[in-house]
């Protein structure tokens, strides 16, 4: 079912826009999986990092956490991913960028609000932009929030 949905998106959209606003471990992994999958389909991807995801795209990043209600299943999921030798969310995004046209942009307003400067930004990030810049690129993209 997921493949069918992604194929439908590919037929109507020029690319995939991901608004990543949560720094939870599960959403970071989801962004990595979706970016890799779209890159494998030769679909351009633009990721707009904002809000609570922002600290995870700085050079000194915190350890991603799961909310309390997901702890039991989250622990099982991450143990299963380790057994599968699945890459980390960060490595998934790096791989997606190597596979295709994947760009990661961090929200300039959020960076300023959190006291970050461009010197803090992790090398995986392509640019620091405002929401208007991100949205200007999204006219033909399917945009999702994670």
Number of C-alpha atoms within 10 A of each C-alpha: 6 7 9 9 10 15 14 11 17 19 10 11 18 16 25 25 26 22 21 22 18 19 24 17 18 20 19 22 22 15 22 21 18 18 31 24 17 23 22 13 14 15 21 21 26 22 24 27 29 23 18 14 23 24 24 20 22 21 13 11 13 11 10 17 13 16 10 8 8 13 12 10 11 17 12 12 14 16 12 12 13 12 9 9 9 12 15 17 19 16 14 22 25 17 17 23 19 12 17 18 16 25 19 18 23 29 21 20 16 18 22 11 9 13 9 16 12 13 9 15 22 15 11 17 17 14 16 20 16 16 16 10 13 19 13 9 12 18 13 13 21 16 17 12 13 17
